[in-house]
Amino acid sequence: MALIRNMVYSVFDAPSEGKITTTEAKAKQARQVVERMITLTRNDTVHARRMARRVLGDPQMVQRLFEEIGPQFRERPGGYTRMVRLGTRRGDAASMVRLELIDYTP
């Protein structure tokens, strides 16, 4: 869970601009959590913030998620992320993808 938590944190972190590059298997796992976190922002309640904090761990990131990132997806009914296939990684031929937030401006 710690690996997925760090990947989700990286997607929401400012320098990444809503994108991370990773293997396809890891991206599929992280995508589920990212989608769930953005869905939590649809009702900005104390309970939703606590659930997000349980996953993200950082109160500043939770605040950024609810005040900056979440409002950009209010009108979108779901499907906040996309996975773009980048080919295989040299060395072990693992399938690489870029997990990114759709219509996100940092």
N, C-alpha and C positions, 0 to 999 in steps of 0.2 A: 504494500500500500504506500510505502514511503516514496518509492520510485514514481508511482502514478501521481502522488501528491505534488512532488517536485515538478513534474511535467505540466500539471494543471497550473501550478503557480507560475511557471515560465510562460505559459500562453497568456496569462493575464498581466504579466509584468511589463512595464513600460518599454524597456529596450528591445523586447522581442517583437513589438508591434503586432501582437496577436498571432504569431506564427512560430512553430517549432518544426525542426526536421528530426525524424526518428524512424525506427523500423515500423513496418505496417502493424505488427501485432501489438506493440506498445501504444501506437497511435489509436488503435481501436479501443483499447482500454481507457486511455486518457480522454477520448472523445465522449464516452458515456458520462464521465464525471464533469467535463466542461459543460456539456449540454444541461446536466442537472443543476449545476451552479448558476447558469444564466437563467434557467427556469425559476429558480428560487428568487431571483430579483424581481420577478413579476409581481409578487406581493411582498412589499417591503415591511415585514413585521419583525419583531424582536426574535420570534422563533426561527424565521427564515435566516436571519443574520447569525444566530447561534449555530444553526445547522451548517451554514457556510464556513463558519469559524472552525467547526469541528473538522472539516476537510482541509481547509487552507492553513489554519493554525495562526496566521498573522492578522491581527485586528486592522492594521492599515490596509492590507490587501482586501479584506472584506469590505471596508469602507469604500475603497476605490471600485470594487466590483459593483456595489450597490449604487454608488453615486455617479460614476463615470461610464462604466462599461454597460451595465444593465439597461439604462435608459435608451441606449442606441438600438436595443433589440425589442423594445416594448411592442411595436406594431407587428413584429415578425412572429408567426404562430409556432415556430419550431425550426429545426434544421439550421442551427446557428454556426455550424462548422462545416468545413469541406476537407477532404483528403486528396491531395494532388500527388499522383505517383511520380517518383523521380528516377526510377530505375533500380538497379541493384548496386549494393555497396561493394567496392573493390576489397577483396580479401576473403570475405565469407559469403558473398553473393546474397546477402539479406536484402529483401525488398524494402526500399526506402520511400517514405512519403513525407509531405509537408502538411501538417495539421494547421489550419488557419481559420480564423473567425471570418465569417462572410459579412461584407459591408461594414467593416469596423475601421474607424479612423481614430488613431491614438491621440 
